Each structure stands twice: as C-alpha cells, then as structure tokens.
Amino acid sequence: MLEYFNEVPYSVTVCDKDGKILEMNDMAVNVLSHGQQILGQNLLDCHPEPARTKLVEMLKNHNVNAYTIEKNGKKKLIYQSPWFQNGEFAGYIELSMEIPMEMPHYVRKPKNI
C-alpha cells in the first residue's frame, strides 16, 4: 500500500478479481480485522449473508456499490469501486470513512459559457 494511505482518516482495502485481499491500510487492518492481518484471505470468507451474495454479484458484474451505515453512534460512507489494469477488471477498492450524521448537500450547476 502506498505509504500516504496509512495515515489518512479512512479505511482502504484492495482486492483482486477473485476477492483475495491484496492491500489494506493501517486503519482498515485495525477496523475491519480488529488488528489481525487478513491479507491474502478471500473477502468471500469474511462476509456473512446477504453481504457474501452481494459481493459475488459485484465480482461478476463489476458494479459500484455505495451506501452509508450507522454503527456505535457513528455514520460511515462505504464506497466500493471496481479497479482496472490495462482495461481489464482487476478487483475492487473499498473506501470506508466516518461522515457527520447531518451534512450539507450542494447541487452544483454548470456555468453558462
């Protein structure tokens, strides 16, 4: 993992096209695996149903999966996006970051040229 991802205030996890965990930043190791090293393991083995079935579908269809969760009084944005290498599907990158319970939403309109 690139060093600058180790000190960001969100989790970064990277898996290959089969779901094998390739990279995790320090926060992901601490949050997702409670400090245990799970590099090399398959994400399918780490997820119960129905998340496991959703992950199988994502690995097949290469779609983005984005949602928010609330746990222990904290709200998080989970953003799972496919990544590609030379145009070929290579796996997923997951970003998980704490966000405010209430936050502004802006609609940006293009400037008339």
Beta strands, then each sheet from edge to edge (+ up, - down):
strand 1: 10-16
strand 2: 21-24
strand 3: 65-71
strand 4: 74-85
strand 5: 88-99
sheet 1: 2+ 1- 5+ 4- 3+
end
